[in-house]
Amino acid sequence: MTLTNDHRDAYLFEINPLGTQNDGLIVDEFGAKGTASPQDLDFDSGWDGVWTSEAHIISDGWTATIEIPFSTLNFTQSKDVVWGLNFKRFIRRKNEQDQWTAYRRAFGIVKVSQAGKLVGITNIGSGRLFVVKPYALGGFDKQTGTSLKALHTGGLDIKYGLSSKLVLNLTGNTDFADTEVDLEQFNLTPFKIFIPEKRQFFLENAGIFDFDIGDQDQLFFSRQIGIDPVTGQQVPVNGGAKLTGSLAGFQLGLLEVDTRSSGPNPYGNYAVLRVKHPLFSTSYIGVMGIDKRSGNRADSYNQTGGVDTRLVLPEDFFVDAHIAATRSPGSSPGSADAGAALSYRSDLLEGTIERRRIGPHFNPEVGFIEQTGINESYADIVLKPRPKINGLRELQFESFIVHSPDTRNNTQTQEWQGTFRAFLNNGAFTDNDIVDVFTQRLTTPLQIYKNIFIPVGLYHFTRHQLTAYSPQDGRFTYDMYERFGSYYGGRLNQFRVRASYRPNAKLSFSASQIWNRFRLPEGNFSIDLASLQANYSFNRALSFTSIVQLDTANRQAVSANLRLRYNYRPDSDLYIIYNVGTQFASLATANPPQIRETRFAVKYTYSFSPEFRRSPASAKQIPSD
């Protein structure tokens, strides 16, 4: 279910027959990353509202009752309001998605401008959004090379609605102990690994700060704040403030975070300003400015600025363009990034062409850039026919090419791929890279594993992939892939299998294993990554999650995270957490040794509204099959 009426943004609420809740934001009809998803997975999941629901399974289906306080939506007073509203159902046994209004496979429910209208809710009165959430934490911590130390700290988060369209978040002595751990990864490339943000303070209303500059590159990437990008260790956060919403017809995002020195990390101060002005349809033009100040005398500041636009044209065409630049002590010419892309999206065909130039000294230290010093050309086309074949829902034929010489027109990176996919009515599908051809120049030796370095040179290699996913409606589901072919003058075979089993509504297991078999001129070796997760919900308020991981590239290969959560009242929790290993993965280009940590923590949060006044709530009975 979505609620909105500005034809651009929406609140999203989800519930299943067992009463599990999920929520988020849709931003500019394109979700958090700026690209629509047919499966509607690309909404901004960081927003966490206080609302309640109940579900009841009956003889001919199930019903749900949802109660959403107006204060949760930061909606204060109004008369004769017109709400934008849409509903979506997903019937797993038929792998069927149904939408109340304006369904198109290429957009789904994120197309909020086509939502229906809800009228008749009048004389709304509600207390202003004002939530105070202190925490207390105790326990112990031990890291590699250090002695055991006690944990005893506390902090505070505040959320305040300055107006119905503007929200202020404050945080002091911020703690991320309850954040989900990252899955272990092994970097097979000479580029950085992108790891999504998972910390609640940075996730909430994060969509306004999105400045998409191509693929996974971001002008602002919040994981650069409070996490060492190489070791993955936390850098303590003194506090921060975030202002998000709309003001005088502009979308506004303002972020200020201060971190203190810890180990090799000096203190840092981060200021981010994002402003977007709506244009026709869901088009916009925006600017972003980022200022980082650091206690590192050799790199005392880093500044980033950029302008971007998205133009939504008739007939499902989209234009995205940006230009950005950075400045640091001793900056050299070539510190800019400029690019533009034209995209088309329909139920039958998708396509993108893009041109981008990244200077060799472009260095947004609070962003994420996979590769610099290139002139990139990119083209992608996807054909999605739905032939009338029994059991078959959709075929996809995709082909893309990336050509990225350096700024002197020397071959640097080139890739061409042809992919075939088939989606069945029962939810099973296959995703096969028929051919994936690479040309890549290494300008520095690539340390792929321990003392094994792939030498400098120009490499040509070809790889293939076969993937199969089982139907997703059973208690037991699985998927597997085999990738094989040449790799930097040798061969690499990868086989992955993942499986999930849910014996009942409260208990679930999932396991994953990846075998990497390297046969290189520099040496033969193998790397295995594995994980086993178990989750048990005693009831809606009390749950236990665990994950055990194996990474044979590390000397201490096994890590584990155990977490018990008691949600004793809305937005208030008691956590008991035990972690051995690392919590956050490294973003580094190589695979550096990880700092091992043993940590036990008990965290208590209590959320309350100092000026709480009970308000009416919107409640709808939603029948379902």
N, C-alpha and C positions, 0 to 999 in steps of 0.2 A: 504494500500500500504506500502511495506517495501523497504528500500534502504540499501544495504550493499555489501561487497564482501570479508569479512574476514572469512566467513562461521561460525561465532560465534555470532556476535552482529549485531543489525540493528536499524535504525530509523523507527518508525511506524507512519503513518499519516492516519487519518480517517475523513470522511466527509459524511453527509447525504443529501438527496434531498433538505432540507431546508437551507443548508449551514452551519450547525453546525460543528465545527472543534474539533478534539481531537488528541493528539499526545503522544508519549512515546518512550521508548527504550526496545528492547529485548536484554537480557544479557545471553550469553553462551547458547543460544537456549532454556533457561528454564525460562525466565522472572525474575521478581524481587525476588521471594521467592525460586527459584531453583527447582520448580516443574512445569512441562508442564501442560497446561490446554487445554482440547479439545475446550473450548469456547474462547481461546486466551484472557482471562481476566487477566492473570497473568503477563502482561508486566509492565515495570517500568514507571508508569504514571507521575512521578515527573518531567521528562524532559519537558521543555516548549520552543519550538522553535518559531521564528518569520517567518510566512509564510501566504500566502493568498490563497483564493479559492472562486470560484463562482459556484453555481449549478443552473440548469435550468430544469424545468419540461416541457416536450413536450408531443405530442400526443401518442407516443409509448414508453415512458419511461422517462429517465432524463439523463442529461450529467453534467459533472463536469470539471472545469478547475482549476488546482492546480499549483501554482507558489512557488517554494522553492529556495530561494537564496542560492548559494553555501556557503556564509559566515555563514548561519544558521547551515549548516552541518560542519562548521569549515574546509572547503575544500578550499585550497588556489590555488595552481598551479599544473597542470599536463598535460600530453599529452597522447592520446590514452588510456584513462582510461576504464577499464572493471568494470561495476557496477553489483552487485547482485540486483535483482529486483523481486518482487512478488506482485500480486494483489489478493484481496479477495472481494467478494460481499456477502452481506447478504440480502436475499429477505424475508422480514418479513411475507408477506401474505402467503407464502408457507413454512415458517420456514426453508429456504434452505440456505446453505452456499456453495459457489462456489469459488474455488481457481485456479489461473492461472496455477500453476505448483506444483507438489509434495504434493498433499493433502492426509493426513492421519488423521483420526478422533482423534487418540491418541495424535497428536502433533499440527495439524493445521498450522497456518502461523508462529508460533514460530520456526519451523524447517527451519531456514534461510540457512543452508548449502545446502538445496535442492532447493534454489531459482533459477530462470532463470537468464540469463545474458543480460545486456544492453550494446551495443557497439555503437560507432559512435559519442560520445560526446568528442570533442577534443579541445585542446588549451584553457583549463579552466584557467581563471585568476580572482582572487577575492581578495578583501580586507580581512585582517585577522579579525576573530571574536573579536569584541571589543565593549561591550555594557556597558554604564554607566547609572544607574537607581537610582537617588535620590528620597527621599520621604519627605513629610511634613505632620504632623498629628496634629490636634487640637480637643478639646472636653472636656469632664469631666468624672470623674470616682468616684464611691463610693462603698466601700466594707463593709461587716458586721463589725460593731464596729469601723468604721473610719468615718471621716468627708469627705464632698465632696471636691475633688481636681481637679484643672484644668489640662488638657493635652495640652502640647505644646512641640513638639519634632520633630526631623527629623533624617534621616539616609541615608545610601548610600549602593547600591549593585553594584558590578563591575563583569563583565564576560569577560575574556580575553583568547584568544587562543594562548598559548605559541607555539604550533605547530599544525599541522592538526590532531594530535591524543592526544593532552594534553590540558586540559582546567583548568584555574584558576578562582575560584569564591571567591570574597571578600565581606564581609558584615560588616557594622558598625552601632551600635545602632539599632539592628535588631528589626523590629516590625512585629507582627503576627495578627494584628487586623482584617485583611480581611480573615483569615483562617476560613474555615467552622467549625461550632460547632459540638461537639460530641453528639451522641444520648444518652439519659439517659439509664443506665443499672442498674440492680439489681443483685448482686452477690449471686448466690445460692450455691457456693462451698467454700471450705476452701483454695482455690488457688487464685492467682492474676488473674485479667482480662487483656487480651491483647487488646489494643486499637491501631489501625493502625496510623502511622504518617500521618499528613496532611499538615505540614508546608513546604512551597515551598523551602526554602534554604536547608533543610535536605532531601527533596524528590529528588531534581535534581541530577541525576547520582548516586542515592542511591544503585543501583544494585551491583556496585563494592564493597561495604562495607558489602554485605550480607555474613554472616557466620552462616549457618543454622545448628543447633545442635539437631534438633528433634522437630516434631510437630510445635508449634509456638515459641519455645524457640530460642533466638538469642543471640549470644555472644556480638553483638553491637546492641543497640536499641536506636535510637536517641531521642525518647520521654523522656528519662532520663535526657536530657539536656534542660534546660530552662522551664521545667514544674515540679512543685512539684508532686511527684508520689502519694501522699496521698490526698492532697486537690485539685489538678488539677490547682492551681493558677500559673500564669506565673512568671518565675524568669527572671529578665531583662538580656538581652544579650548585653555585651559591643561590641563584634565583633567576627568575625571568618574568617577563610580561608579554602578553600577546593580545593585540586588539584586532578583531576581525568583524567584517560585516559591510554595510552600505552606509555612505554618508554623502549627502548632497548629490545623489545620482551616480556616485563612484563606488566601485567595490574596493575595499581597503583592507590591507593586511600589514600589521606592524608588529615586529618581534624584536625583543631585546633579551639576551641571555648572557649571564656572567658565570664563568667557570674558574675554579681555583687551581693552583699548581698541584701536580701529583706526579711523583716519580720524574720521568723525563719530559713530561708535558708542562709547559709554563702556563700561567694564568691566561685567560682569553676573554674577550668581550665581543659579542656578535650582535650587530644591529641589521635588521632586514626590513625594507619597505617595499610593498607591492601595491600598485594602484592599477585598476582596470576601469575603463570607461565603456559602458555598453554602446554598441552601434545597432544597426538594423538586425532583425531576427535575433539570433544568439551570437552575433559577431561582437568583437571588442577590439580595443587597442589598449595596450598596457605598458607600464614601465616597472622596472625593479632596480633597487639599489641595495648593495650589501657592503657592510663595513666590518672588517675583522681587525681587532687590536690584540696584540700578543706580547707576552713577556719575553719572547725570543728576540734578542737584540738584532740578530741577523735577518729576521723576518718580522719586523715589528708591526706591520700592517699589510692588509690585502683588501683591495676595493674592487667591486664588480658592479657594473651598470649595464642595463639592457633595455631595449624597446622591442615589443612583439605585438603581433596582431593575428586574429583569426577572422576570416571573412567567410560567412556562410552564404553561398550563392544559390541561385535557383537550380533546379534539376539535380540536387544532391551533390554539388561540387563544393569543395572547401579549399581555402587558401590559408596556409600558415606561413608566417615570415618572422624573422627576428634578426637583430644585430646586437652584439654585446661586446664589452671590452673589460679588461682587468688592469690593475695597477698595483705594483709592489715596489719595495726599495730596489733601485737599480733596474727598473723595468726596461725591456728592450722593445724595439719595433716588432710588430707581428703578434700583438697581444689582443687580437680581435677575433670574433666568430660571427659569421653572417650566413644566413641560409633562408631558403624558401621552398615550400612544397605545395603541390596541387594534388588533391585527392578527390576520388569519386567513390560513392558508396551506394549500392542498391541491393535488393534481394538477390539479384543474379550475378552482379559483377562488382568487384572492388578493385581500385587501382590507385597507385601513388607514384609520382615522380618528384624527385627532390634534388636540390643542388645546395651544397654547403662548403664554405671555406673556413678552416680553423687555423689560425696562426700558430707558429711553433712556440710562442711564448704566452699563449692564452692560458691563464692559470687561475680559475676561480676556486680558491681554497675552501670555500664553503659550498661548493657545487660538486657535481660528478661528471667528469669527462673521461671517456674511455681512451681517446686517441687525439693527439694534437699534431699540428704541422701537416695538414692534409687538405686536398681539394677533392671533396667527395661528391660523386654522382650516384644516385640510387633510383631504381625503378622496380616496381612490384605490381603484379596483376594476379587476381584471383577470380576464377570462373566457378560459379556455384549452382550448377543445374540440379533439378529435382526430377529425374526421369521416373516414369511410372513402372518401377520394378518392385515386385513384392518384397516387403521387408526393408527396402532401402528408402532412407529419407533424403539424403543429400550427398552429392559428390562435390569435391573441390579439387581444382587443378590450379596450382600456384607456381609462379616462377618469378624469381627476383635476381637482380644483378647489382652488385656494389663495386664501384671502381674508385679507389682512393689513392692516387699518386700523392707524393709529398708536394710542398709548395714550389719545388723546382721541377716538377713534372716527372720525377723518378718513380718507378713502380714501387708502391709500398704495400698496399693490401687490395686484393681483388677476390670476389667470391661470386659464383653463380650457382643457383640451386633450382632444382625442379622437384616439386612435391605433389603427391597424390594422397587424398583423404577420402574416406567413405564413412558416412554416418548412418547407422541402422536405426530403425524405429524403436528397438528395444533399449537404446542407449549405448550399445557397443559401437566402437569406431576404430579406424586404423589411420595412422598418420605416418606416411613413408616418404623419406627423402630419397627419391630415385637416384639422384646424383647431386653431389655437393662438391664443387671444384674450387680450390683455393690457390691463390698466389700470394705469398707473404714474404716480406723482407724483414729479417732480424738485424737491427743495427747494433744491438748489444747482445751478448750471449744470454740465452734463456735458461735460468736455473729451474729445471723441471722437477728435480727430486734430489735432495741431499747433495752429493758431489757430482751429479750428472748435469752437464750444461750442453744445450744445443748451440752449435757455433753460429757466428754471424754469417749471413748469406741470404740468397734469394731461393725460396722453396716453392715447389709446385706439388700439390697433393690432392687426391680425390677420395671422398668418403661417401658412405651410403648409410641409410637407416631404415629399419623395419620396426614398426610399432603396432601393438594390438592392445585394445582396452576391452574389458568384459562389459556386459550389461551392468548398469549401476543400480538396479532396483533390488538386488538380492542381499542376503545377510553377508555373503562372501563376494568380494569384488577383487579384481586384480588388473594390472597392466604390466607390460614388459616391452623392452626394446633391445635391439641389437644394432650397434653402430660399428662399422668396420671400414677398413681402407688404409691408404697410406697416410703418413703423418711425419713431417719434418725429416724426410730421408729414410724413414723406417715404417713401421706399422703400429697401429693402435686398435685394439678390439675392446669395446665396452659392451657389457651386458648388464641391464638393470631389470629387476623384478620388484614390484610393489604389490602388497596385498592388504586388504582390510577385512576384518570379521566382526560382526555385531551380533552376538548370540541373543541379546535381548535389548530392550529400550535403554537400559542403564549402563551397559558394559560394551566397550569397543576396543579392538586391538588393530594395530597397523604395523606393518614391517616393510623395510626396504633394504635392498642390497644392490650395490654397484660394483662390478668387477672391472678393473682397468688393467689390461695386459699390454705393456709397452715392449716393442722389439725395435730398438734404435741402434744405429752404428756406435753410439756412445755407451750402450749397455742395455741389458734386458732387466726389467723389474716389473712388479705388480703393486697396485694400490687398491685396497678394498675400503669401501665406505658402507656402513650399515646402520640401521636404526630400528628400534623397537619401541612402540608407543602403546600405552594402555591408559584408558580413561574410564572412570566409574562415577556415575552420578547417583549419590544416595537419595537425593531429591532435588528439587529445583534450586535449593539454597546451598547445598553441600556437595562438593565435587572434588575428585582426586584425579590428577593428571601426572603422567610420568613418561620420560623418554630416556632411553639408554642408547648411546651412539658409539660406533667403532670407526676409527680412522687410522689405518695402518701406516700412514705417512708420518704420524707422530710417535715419539718414543713411548709415551704413555697413551695408549691407543683408545682407551675406554673412558667415556664421560657419561654423566647421568644428571638428570634434573627431576626432582620430585616436588610436587606442589599440591597442597591441600587448601581449598578455598571455601570459606563459609560466608556467603552473602546474607548476613543476618538481618539486613534491612536494605531497601533500595539505595544503591550507590554507596553502600558501606560494607566493608569486608574485613575478615580476618584471614591472613595467609600464613601458612607454615611452609617454608621453602628450604630444600636441601639441594645444593648444586656442587658437582665435582666436574671440573673441566673449565670450559669457557662458556660465557653466556652470549657474547656477541662475536660474530665472525669478522675476520680481517677483510679489508677492501684492497689489499696490496696486490700488485701485479704478479708477484711470485707466491710461494707458499712458505712464509716465514714460520719459525718455531713459535708455538703458542705458549703463553704464560698460563700455567695450570693453577686453578683456584679451587679451594674447598671452602664452601660457605653454607652456614646454617642461619636462617633468619626467620623471625616471627614479626609480621607486619600487621598493624591494626589501623584501620581507617574508619572515620566516623563523619558522615556527611549530614549537614543540617542547613536549614534556611533561617537566618536570624529574623527575617521579617515574613516568615511563612504565613500565608493566608489561604485557606482551602478554597480552591476555585473549581468552577464547573469543568468537566472534561468531556471530550468528544468520545463517544462510545458507539461502535457499530457492530451489529451482529453480522458475521460473514459466513454464510453457509458454504460448504464445500462438498465436493463429491468424495 
